[in-house]
């Protein structure tokens, strides 16, 4: 390697086999079913597809108990998790709803969603209510492409100006089989250009 290379890059990159190494990802608790008979599973294979319309997805193994519940109902709720919910999130990803009432076992609480029939997890700081638009099979997992039809947020995270401040919630992320609490804020979208914008308008 070159003697002039940055110290931060002094090690050669190693080639690995293809794998699901994109991270960190949100560890979300997906609630499904009804208020009377609810289930929850934890997934990390989730994300945003489109802004308008607001589209998201979750990828679920067909063998999971929640798979058919979501497929038949055509709706579910993505509940963001916090570091305080780490143990509950992990259990809901390990246990099956076929033989365990995970909501009761974890001491979680549910409440009605605004639009869909699936319940919201009360402990979640923010919940995305989703309606399934398409199910795409991909091998080990099927992708539920869904429209976000409503969002609910814990009022404590909305300031006097109506801005959502989820950095105060202690959101949790998943990375290579481990859970992490999100760290300090590094900047806001567009902050890298803020200085340039100010300089551009300085009098000459």
N, C-alpha and C positions, 0 to 999 in steps of 0.2 A: 504493500500500500504506500501511497505517497507520504513523504515526510511532512508535507505542508497541510495535510488534511486536519480539519477541526478536531480537537480532542474529543468532542461529543460523538464523532463518527469514526473513531479509531478502530472499531471492530467491524469485521466483514459481516455482511448480511448473510444469513443462512436460509437456504431453501427448505420449506416444509411441505408436507403433503396438503392438498386442498382440505379445508375444514372450516367450521363455523367459528372463526376467531374474530369476528367483528364485535367490538365491545368498547366501552360499556354500553349496556342496554338497560331499559327500564324493567324492573321486576314488578309486573303488574298483577293484581288479583282480578280475575275475570269472573264476575257473578252472572249466573244464568238461572233459568227456571222461573219460579214465581215467588211472591212473598210467602205463600203458604208452604211451598216446597222449593227451597233455594239450594243452589250448590255454588261452590267457588273453586277455581283452579288457578294456580300461579303460572304465568308464562313470561318468557323474556323475548320470544320471537314475535315482536310487535313493532309498529312504527306508523309514520304518516306517509300516505301515498300522494295526496293532492290537497290543495288549499280550497279551491272552489270547483266542484263541491268538496266539502270536508270529508275526505276518505281516509280510513285507517285499515289495519288488518291485524289479525292474529293467526298464527299457524299452530294447528293442534293435531296431534296424532289421532287417527280414527279409533284407536283402541281406548282413548280416554273416555271416561264416563260422561263428561260434559259435552263431548263431541256431538252425540245425537240430540242432546237437549238443545244445544245451540242450533243445530241443523233443522230440527223440527219447529222450533219457535221462531227462528229467523231473526233473533235479537239477543243482545247481551250487553253488559256494562264493563268497561275497562276502568278499574279503580287504581289510581296511583298509590304507591306505598311509601312509607317513611321508615327511618331507621328503627323507630319504636315498634314497627310491625314486622321486623325481620324474622323472628321466630315463627310467627303466624304465617307469613308468606312462604317460608320454607316448608312448613308442614302441609300447607295447601297445595304445594307442588309435589309432595311425596306421597301423600295419602290419596286414596280413591274415594269418591263420593258414593260408590256402590255399597260400601260397607261402613262408611264413617260419615257422621254429620259433622263436617269440618267447621262449619260456622259455629255450632254449639261447642265443639271441642276447643276451638281457639278463643271462645268468649267474645266473638265478634257480634256486631249488631247490624241489622239491615233496616232500610227504610224505602218507601216507594220511590221509584224514579219519576221524572216529570213526564216522559213520553212513552218509554218502553215498559213492558210488563216485568222484565227482570229487575231484581232489587239492586239498590245501591248499598255498598259497604259504608256504614256510618263513620268508621274510623279513618276512611280515606280522605285526604285533603281535597282531591279533585276527581270527579268521575265523568267518564265519557259514555253517553248512552248511544248504542250503535244498532243499526238495522242491516242485516246481511243483504248484499246485492249479488254476490257471486261466490261460489266455492270452487277453488281451483286445486285439483290434486297434484301433488309434486313428489310423491315417493313416500318418505317417512311421515311427512306432515301434509295436511291440506290447509290451504290459505283461505280464510274467510275475509273476503274483501267487503268492507262495510262502510256505510255512511254514518257519520256522527250527527245525530239528529237533535241532541241536546247535551249541555254541559252543566254540571252543578259543582259548586265550590264551597268549602267551609268558609263561612262569613268572616272568620278571624283573619283570613289571608287576603281580604280585600280592604284596601286603605280608603281614606276619605274621598279620594279622587276616583274611586272605582277601579283602581289598578290592582291586578292580582300579584301578590308577593309570595310566591311559593318557595323562595329561597329560605323563608322562615320555617318551612314545614319539615326540613331535614329529609328531603326526598332520598330514596334508596335506588341504587343501581346494581346491576349484575354484571360480573366480568369473569369469564373463564371458571365458572363453578363457585364463585365467591360473591358475597354481598358487600357493598360499600355505601357509606353515607356520602352524599355529594359534598364537596368541599367549598372553599371560599369563592366568591364571585370574582371573575377576572375582567369582566367588561360587559357591555351591552351591545346588541347588534348594531353595527355601523361605527363602533367607537374608534376603529383604526383609521377612519377617514375624517373624524371630527376635527382634528388639528388642521388637516389640509383644507377643509371647508372654511375654517375661520381665517386662515392665511389668505385664501383666495379673495376674500372681501376686504382685506386691509387696504387703506388708502395708499396710493402710490405717490 
